[in-house]
């Protein structure tokens, strides 16, 4: 069983990270001031981080009052020094935002394992983690939309001109921001979604749970339930929810050792 102490520990770590992010993003506003749109964008990230920080502090008090928040965050914030303060500010912002996304992904999993999600009521830790991750994913998306234009803008400020010999650039229609931005966009699309699971892979069942009693083990894959093929874990959740206590569900299971089996589990 996962000990609740890890939940409180990780929330405290995220509080420390958000506190560092507020300071860092605030510091990045000044060097970006020469490019008004970028400055406003980073300010919006800072304000989002401040809101996150306040929410997390309140949640930490609710689940584990008195938990010590680390003096330092989960990471060392990278410095600038590239000589190009605006694009450097966006790059540093992207680093801390992506780090926070991973931290919140971890927190949501920990919250689910500790029953601090979905059924825990409004403002539960799992839902907070999910929303904060979405906010920061949106922020990183905005950076990727503007970064290439900012780099071209910085080079234009230095008095440089486009030297590219592609057909458009040779006419003076510079595509040196648009082309790599489109390539980046296409690359993310081609990689596909992070989750493509259609069946349900079983983690180690709780001892004495219905799955354990039925002989299911880690690595087994549930491909169907009550004759219905599963296209997501949501489908399995719905089938289970439709059953009463002591009713059985017939699962079609692909064993980790190979081979398909029908396994009956009894709802608690």
N, C-alpha and C positions, 0 to 999 in steps of 0.2 A: 504494500500500500504506500502511496506517495504521502510523505509527511507534509502537513500544512505549513511547516516552517519554510519550505521552499517557496511557497506562494508569497508569504510575507517578505522573504528575502529578495525575490525577484521584483516585486512591486517597489521595494525600497531602492533597488538598483536602478529601476526606471525613473524613480523620483530624482535620484542623483544625476542620471543622464539628462533628463529634461531640464534640470537646473543648469547644467553645463551648457546645454543647447541654447537656452534663453540668453546666457551671457555671450556665447560665441556668435550667435546670429545677430545679436545687438551690435557686437563689434564689427560684423561684416557689413552693416548698413553704411557706415561712414566711408570706407574705401569705394563703395559702389555708388556713392552719391552723385558722381559725375555722369552716371547713366540713370536718369530718373526712373525709368520703368523697372530696372533691376533693383534699385534701392527700395522702391515700393513693394516689389515682390518679396525681397528678403525680410522687410518689415512685417509682411503678412505671415511669413513663416515663424518669425519671432513671436508674434501675437498668438499664433496657433499653439506654439510650444508653451507659452505662458499659461494658456487655458488648460492644456494638458497637465501641466505641473500642478495647478490648483486642484484639478479633478483627482489626480493620483494621490496627492497629499490627503485629501478627504477620504479616499478609499482606503489608504493605508491605516488611517485612524480607525476606520470601521472594522477592518478585519484583524488588525494586530496593533492596537494602541501601544505606543511606547517603543515600537521597533526602531532601531537605530538606522539612520540613513547614512550610507558611506560618505566620506569626505570627498572622494573622487568619483567620477562617472565610470561607465563601463569601458571607456576608451580614452586615449589621448587625442585631443582635437588637433588635427594637422594645422600647420601654419601656412602663411602665404609666402611672399617673397619672390614671386615670378616676374615682377615688374609690370604685370598686367592685372591691376587690382580688381577690375569688374569680373572678368572671366574667372579669376582665382577665387573671388568671393562665391561665385556660383558653384565652382568645383568643391570648395570646402563645405558649402551648405549641402550639396548632394551627398558628400561622404557621411556627414552626421545624420542626415535624414534617412539614408539607407541603413545605417547602423541601427537607428531607432526602429525601423520597420522589422528588422530581424529580431530585435529585442521584444517587440510586441507580439510577433508570431510565436515566440517561445512562451511568453506570458499567457497567451490565450490557451495554449495546450496545457500548461500547468494549471490554469483556472478550471478548465474542463475536468481534469483529473481530480480536482479537489471540490467538485460540485459547486463552483463559484461562477456559474455561467448558465444562461438560458432560463432555468427554473429558479434561479436564486433571486429573482425580482429585478426591479429597475435599478440601473446603476451598478450591476454586478461587474466583477473584474474582467470576465471574459468578453462581455460586450464593450467595455471601455477599451480593452486592448484591440479589439477588432476595429472599432471606430477610429482610434488613434492611428493604427496602421494604415487605414484607408486615407486618412487625412494626409499622412506623410507620403504615401504612394502618389497621391494627386499632386503634392508639392514637387516631387522628383520629376513627375511627368511634365510639369510646367517648366522646370529647368531645362529638360531635354528639348522643349519646344523653342526656347529662346537662346540657348547657349551659342549655337553656330552664328546667329546674327550678331551676338555680342562680340565674338572673336573677330568677325569681319569689321565691325564698327571700330574696335581697338586698332586694327591694322590701318584702317582708313585715317584715323586720327594721327597716326605717325607719318602720314603723307605717302604711304605706299599705294601702289596700284596693282590691280589684278594681272598676274603674269600667266594665268592658265591659258592653254591653247585649245581647249575644247571648242566646238563650233559656236556655242552661245557666248562664251567669254571672249572669243576672238573678235566678236562684234562689239564688245563692251557691255554685254548683258551678263554680268557676273552671277554665276550659280554656285559659287564656292561655299555658301551657307546652305542653300536649298538642297543641293545634291547629297551632302553627307547627312543632313537631317532626314531626308527621305530614306537613305540607306539604313540609318539607325532604326527608323520606324519599321521598315520592312523586315529587318533582322529580328526585332522583338516579335513581330507577327509570325514570322516563319518558325520561331522557336516554339510557338504554341503556348497553351496555358500551363501553369505550374502543376495543376492537378488534372489528370486525364483518367482518373480511376472510375471504372464502371462497376466493377465488383468490389467486395468489401474484404480487405485483408485483416485477419484477426491478430490483435496483439495478445500477449499472454493473459488469458482469462483470470479473473479473480478466483481464488480458491473457493470451492463450494458453490460457485455461481452455476446457473443453468448450463452455460456453455462448457464449463469445466466438467460438470457431471456427465454431459453428453459426449465428452471425450475430445472436444475441439481444442486445438493448440495453436501456439504462435506460428504464423506463416500460412495457416490454412486460409483459403479464399472462399467466401460465400458468393456463389454466382447466381443463385436463385433462392426464393423463399415462397413456400406454398405454391410452387409451380410457376411463379412469376419471375422472369429474368430481371436482374437488378441492373439499372443503368446509373445508379449512384447510391451513396449511403443513405440519402434521404428516402429512397424507395424502401429500403429495409426498415428504417425508422417508422415509416407509415404502416407497414405490414404488422410490425410488432405492436404498435399502438392500438391497432384494431382488434387485438386479442385480449380476452379477459384472463384473470389469474387462473392458473392451473390448465389453461388451454395449451395445446402443443402447436409448434410451428415446424414444418418440415423444410429443412435447409438442404440445398444442393451444394456440396462442398468439394472444392478441388484441394486435395490434401497436399501438404508441403512435400510429402514423400512421393507424390504422383498418384493419379487416379481420382475419379469422381465417386463420391459417396452421398447417399441420402442420410441425413442426421436429424433426429427429432430433438427439439429442445422444449422444455416446459416453462411457460411464462410464470414468473414469481407472483 
